[in-house]
Each structure stands twice: as structure tokens, then as C-alpha cells.
Amino acid sequence: MRHFWSFEDVHLQDTWLTIGTFDGVHQGHQEIVQKLAEGAHQSGAQSVVLTFYPHPAIVLGKRQDPFYLTTPEERAALLGEFGADVVITHPFTPDISTINARDFVSLLKSHIGMRRLIVGPDFAMGRDREGNANTLKELGEDFNYTLSTISPVEIDGEVVSSSRIRAALSRGDLELVNKLLDRPYFIHGQVVPGDGRGKTIGVPTANLSFWLERALPKSGVYVSQSTINGHTFGSVTNVGIRPTFKSPVEQLQVETHLFNFEDQIYGQEIKLKFISYLRDEQRFPSIDALVNQINLDVSEAKRILSSMDN
């Protein structure tokens, strides 16, 4: 998979193209990309995914809170896993939002050279979303491409969508999140020095510096898996403000306790997969009470992870 950061950097011919934000690369996105790749490769064409960063909703002022399910790099890698030969992450700007559908298609034809465009039934692009499926089909006659639409994927009677995943994350419903993604939700973070309290109470933790625009599960304690240097360890992860310890700044933190692991890993990157929700974050009356609960959390996490292996 080749990844470009602007469609102005590419000049392709005879491609199959799909367009969207594809945040999270959930099962609905996977269906589109797999069908795109299958059709393209059967016809001897390249499969191309055009996506955007920042998210249009952020640029247009419709969202402000951290809500990305994937970084642009993670998204491109996942799209490649599902068959994309080329991923283009084009900058979304206010100027882009004012281009009409015809002019935008002209740009795509010039740089990407699509001969087939595949979109979902509710897809629309261009100024005021005027480039809906009907318009794009008509433009295909002028710009020599054909349009195909793919029905949305439904799970449990509802369409799979990034917004549905974000809502489930905010509730801590990891079972639904991972079902819609067809994989565990993950983040990447760099291990940074903390206050050392975990080690002093016999439960050392890796404190993660993570992308602040990333959506996190609601505050709480989670069964997780932590991958570092190619090795994966069972872990328990806390998302929150650690209310048992007084802190002048209640800044959201992510810290994880890796099982059977004692190496020094400051500055290294962890891929943290959230497997399931254990409990709410809470304030304990004493350090001993906290340690007792952590031991219970670890035992339950090991039981859950062991059951996954069987």
C-alpha cells in the first residue's frame, strides 16, 4: 500500500476509487474497500481510497471534542490491510468545502483517473453536498467513469457507523465497539515517566502519552492487551484521573499494568488494545483498599484473557 498526503501528489490512470472519511475502518468501511479491491484487481486496475484529514466535521465547526477513532497513519494501514493499493489522505479545508461537485470530480479525474467510483447510498460530496449518487452518476457520463453504490452494513438491526462506535465508547460498551470494528479498539501511546506511585504499591504501571484528539473509552478500568517491541502482554488499564490520589490537575490519564513484565520502557511505544470493561473508576478510602481491588481486577482480567485463548 502506498500512502500519499494529497491527491495533488499523484497522477494515476484507470483506477477504481472510493471516497470517505473512513474513521475507525469499521465493518461497513471494510465491506466497501474489500469490494473495491476485488473488482479493481479482477479488472487489472489499482484500488484507491481517498480520505481526508482533518475530519470535515471538525473543519466546519460541527465537532470540537476529541473524537478520532484512528490516526491518519493507522487508518491508512488498516485500509491497506483490506485491499487498498493506494490511500490518499487529502487535507480538508474550508476552501475544499466550497468546490462544487463537477469541479471536484474534474480534479479527481485529472489526478486519480478513476474509471469506477464506489460509494455508499447516502454518500455526497462537493459544496452543499450536491454531489449525491444521482449527480455523480450523471457526471460519470461526462468524465468517463461508472458509479456503483454499496448498501450499508447492519449489525443488530442498526447501520454500522463511526458515530455509533463513538457513542458506545463513551458508554464503555467495548463489546459493541469491538463487534462493530471486528477487532479490539486500540490506541498507540509513548511510555512517559509518571509519579511512580504504582511501583511503590507493588503495581507498576506504564503511563502513556497519547494523541489528544483520540477518542477514549469512558473513565474506568479495562481488560487490555499491550504490545511492545513485537511482544503482547495481558494488562489492566485505567482511564481517568486516579481519584484515590490527590492531584492539583484533574487531567485524563491512561496507565496500564502489564502482567509478568518488569522491563524499563520509557520512551517506547505501546499498542494498547481495549478488550472489555471491568468497572468504574472510583476513590478508595485507603491505599490498601485500592491494592486489594487492583489484585481483584488483575485476577478477573487474566480469567477473561484466558477464556479468549480457549
C-alpha positions in Angstrom: 0.0 0.0 0.0 1.2 3.5 -0.9 0.1 6.4 1.2 0.0 10.0 -0.1 -0.9 13.1 1.8 -2.6 15.0 -1.1 -4.2 13.9 -4.4 -2.2 16.7 -6.0 0.9 14.5 -5.4 -0.5 11.7 -7.6 -1.2 11.2 -11.3 -2.9 7.8 -11.7 -4.8 6.3 -14.5 -7.5 3.6 -14.8 -8.3 3.2 -11.1 -11.2 2.2 -9.0 -11.9 4.8 -6.3 -13.9 5.2 -3.2 -14.1 8.3 -1.1 -15.0 8.9 2.6 -13.6 9.7 6.0 -13.3 6.1 7.0 -12.5 6.9 10.6 -12.1 3.7 12.5 -12.2 1.5 9.4 -15.2 -0.4 10.8 -17.1 -3.3 9.2 -19.0 -1.0 6.9 -15.8 0.6 5.6 -14.2 -2.9 5.3 -17.1 -4.1 3.1 -16.6 -1.1 0.7 -12.8 -1.4 0.5 -12.9 -5.2 0.0 -15.4 -5.0 -2.8 -13.4 -2.1 -4.3 -10.2 -4.1 -4.2 -11.8 -7.3 -5.5 -13.4 -5.6 -8.5 -10.3 -3.4 -9.3 -7.9 -6.3 -9.2 -10.1 -8.5 -11.3 -10.1 -5.8 -14.0 -6.4 -5.1 -13.7 -6.8 -1.7 -12.0 -5.5 -0.2 -8.8 -7.8 0.2 -5.8 -7.6 3.7 -4.4 -9.1 5.2 -1.3 -9.4 9.0 -0.9 -9.9 10.2 2.6 -9.5 13.4 4.5 -7.8 15.0 7.5 -8.8 16.9 9.4 -12.3 15.4 9.6 -14.8 17.7 7.7 -17.0 18.0 10.8 -14.1 19.5 12.7 -13.2 22.0 10.0 -16.8 23.0 9.5 -17.3 23.6 13.3 -19.7 20.7 13.8 -17.5 18.9 16.3 -14.8 20.2 18.7 -14.2 17.4 21.2 -11.6 14.7 20.7 -13.3 12.0 18.7 -11.0 10.3 16.1 -11.1 6.5 16.2 -7.9 6.2 14.3 -4.9 8.4 13.4 -4.5 9.1 9.7 -1.5 6.7 9.7 -3.4 3.9 11.4 -6.4 4.4 9.1 -4.2 4.2 6.0 -2.5 1.0 7.3 -5.9 -0.6 8.0 -7.3 0.4 4.6 -4.2 -1.3 3.1 -4.9 -4.5 5.1 -8.4 -4.7 3.5 -7.0 -4.3 -0.1 -6.4 -0.7 -0.9 -3.3 -0.3 -3.2 -3.2 3.5 -2.7 -4.5 5.6 0.2 -4.7 9.4 -0.2 -5.2 11.5 2.9 -6.1 14.9 1.5 -6.2 18.0 3.6 -9.7 19.1 4.2 -10.0 22.9 4.3 -12.8 25.4 4.2 -11.8 26.1 0.6 -12.3 22.4 -0.3 -15.8 22.5 1.1 -16.8 25.3 -1.3 -15.8 23.4 -4.5 -18.9 22.3 -6.5 -19.3 18.6 -7.4 -18.4 19.0 -11.0 -15.2 20.8 -10.4 -14.2 18.3 -7.7 -14.9 15.3 -9.9 -12.8 17.1 -12.6 -9.9 17.3 -10.1 -10.3 13.6 -9.2 -10.3 12.6 -12.8 -7.2 14.6 -13.5 -5.2 13.2 -10.6 -6.6 9.8 -9.8 -8.0 8.8 -13.2 -10.9 6.8 -11.9 -12.9 4.7 -14.3 -15.1 3.4 -11.5 -16.3 5.2 -8.4 -17.8 3.2 -5.5 -19.7 4.9 -2.7 -22.4 4.2 -0.1 -26.0 5.1 -0.8 -26.0 8.2 1.3 -22.7 9.5 0.1 -22.5 13.1 -1.0 -19.6 15.5 -1.7 -19.0 19.0 -3.0 -20.5 22.3 -2.0 -23.7 21.8 0.0 -23.4 18.1 -0.5 -24.7 18.5 -4.1 -22.7 15.5 -5.4 -25.1 12.8 -4.4 -25.3 9.4 -6.1 -27.6 10.7 -8.8 -25.4 13.6 -9.6 -22.3 11.5 -9.6 -23.9 9.1 -11.9 -24.7 11.9 -14.4 -21.2 13.3 -14.1 -19.8 9.9 -14.9 -21.1 10.3 -18.5 -19.1 13.5 -18.9 -16.0 12.3 -17.2 -15.9 8.7 -18.4 -16.4 6.7 -15.2 -19.1 4.4 -13.9 -20.7 4.7 -10.4 -21.5 1.8 -8.1 -23.3 2.1 -4.7 -22.9 -0.4 -1.9 -25.6 -1.0 0.7 -24.6 -0.2 4.3 -23.7 -3.0 6.7 -26.1 -3.5 9.6 -25.4 -5.2 12.9 -28.1 -5.8 15.5 -30.6 -4.1 13.2 -28.7 -0.8 13.0 -26.2 0.6 10.4 -22.6 0.4 11.4 -21.2 3.9 11.7 -18.3 5.8 13.3 -20.7 7.9 15.3 -22.4 4.7 16.7 -18.9 3.5 17.7 -18.1 6.8 19.4 -21.3 6.6 21.4 -20.6 3.1 22.5 -17.1 4.1 23.5 -18.5 7.0 25.6 -20.6 4.4 27.5 -17.7 2.0 27.9 -19.5 -0.6 25.8 -16.4 -2.3 24.5 -18.4 -5.4 23.5 -20.3 -3.4 20.9 -17.3 -1.2 19.9 -15.2 -4.3 19.1 -18.1 -6.0 17.4 -18.7 -3.1 15.0 -14.9 -2.8 14.3 -14.5 -6.6 14.1 -11.3 -6.1 16.2 -10.3 -4.7 19.6 -10.3 -0.9 19.8 -6.7 0.3 20.2 -4.6 3.4 20.7 -0.9 3.9 20.4 1.0 5.8 23.2 4.5 6.5 24.2 5.6 5.5 27.7 6.4 8.5 29.8 7.5 8.9 33.4 4.7 9.1 35.9 4.8 9.9 39.6 6.0 6.4 40.5 3.1 5.6 42.8 2.3 2.3 41.0 5.7 0.9 41.8 5.6 1.9 45.4 2.4 0.0 46.0 3.6 -3.1 44.1 1.7 -2.5 40.9 4.0 -0.8 38.4 2.2 0.9 35.5 3.2 2.3 32.1 1.9 5.9 31.8 1.0 6.7 28.2 1.3 9.9 26.3 -1.3 9.7 23.6 -2.8 11.7 20.8 -5.1 14.2 22.5 -7.6 14.2 19.6 -8.1 10.4 20.0 -11.5 9.2 21.4 -11.0 7.2 24.6 -13.4 4.9 26.4 -15.2 6.4 29.3 -13.2 6.6 32.5 -12.9 3.2 34.1 -10.8 0.1 34.4 -10.4 -2.2 31.4 -9.1 -5.6 30.4 -6.5 -4.9 27.8 -3.6 -6.3 25.8 -0.3 -4.3 25.4 2.0 -4.9 22.6 5.6 -3.6 22.9 8.6 -4.5 20.7 6.5 -7.1 19.0 5.5 -8.9 22.1 2.0 -8.9 23.6 1.2 -9.0 27.3 -2.1 -9.2 29.1 -2.8 -6.0 31.1 -5.2 -3.9 33.1 -5.7 -0.3 32.0 -7.1 2.6 33.9 -8.6 5.6 32.0 -9.3 8.5 34.2 -7.9 10.9 36.9 -7.0 8.3 39.7 -9.3 9.8 42.3 -7.6 8.0 45.2 -4.5 10.2 44.8 -4.9 13.9 45.2 -3.8 15.8 42.2 -3.8 19.6 41.6 -4.8 19.0 37.9 -7.5 16.5 37.1 -6.1 15.6 33.7 -7.3 12.4 32.0 -4.6 9.8 32.1 -4.1 6.3 30.6 -1.9 3.9 32.5 -1.6 0.2 32.1 -0.2 -2.6 34.3 1.4 -5.3 32.2 1.4 -8.8 33.6 4.7 -10.5 34.2 6.6 -7.6 32.9 9.4 -5.6 34.6 11.5 -4.0 31.8 12.3 -0.3 31.7 10.4 1.0 28.7 10.4 4.8 28.9 10.2 6.4 25.5 9.0 3.3 23.8 5.6 2.9 22.1 2.8 0.6 23.2 -0.1 -0.5 21.1 -2.9 -0.8 23.7 -6.0 -2.9 22.8 -9.1 -2.5 24.9 -10.7 -5.9 25.4 -13.6 -5.4 27.8 -14.9 -3.1 30.6 -14.3 -4.1 34.2 -15.6 -1.4 36.4 -16.0 2.3 37.0 -13.1 4.4 38.3 -13.6 5.1 42.0 -12.0 6.7 45.0 -10.9 4.2 47.7 -10.6 5.0 51.4 -7.0 3.7 51.7 -4.1 2.6 49.6 -4.6 -1.0 50.9 -8.2 -1.0 49.7 -7.0 0.2 46.3 -4.3 -2.5 46.1 -6.9 -5.2 47.0 -9.2 -4.0 44.2 -6.4 -3.9 41.7 -5.5 -7.5 42.6 -9.1 -8.5 42.0 -9.0 -6.6 38.7 -5.9 -8.4 37.6 -7.4 -11.8 38.5 -10.5 -11.1 36.6 -8.6 -9.8 33.6 -6.4 -12.9 33.5 -9.6 -15.1 33.6 -11.2 -13.1 30.7 -8.0 -13.2 28.6 -7.5 -16.9 29.3 -11.1 -17.7 28.2 -10.3 -15.9 24.9 -7.5 -18.2 24.2 -9.6 -21.4 24.7 
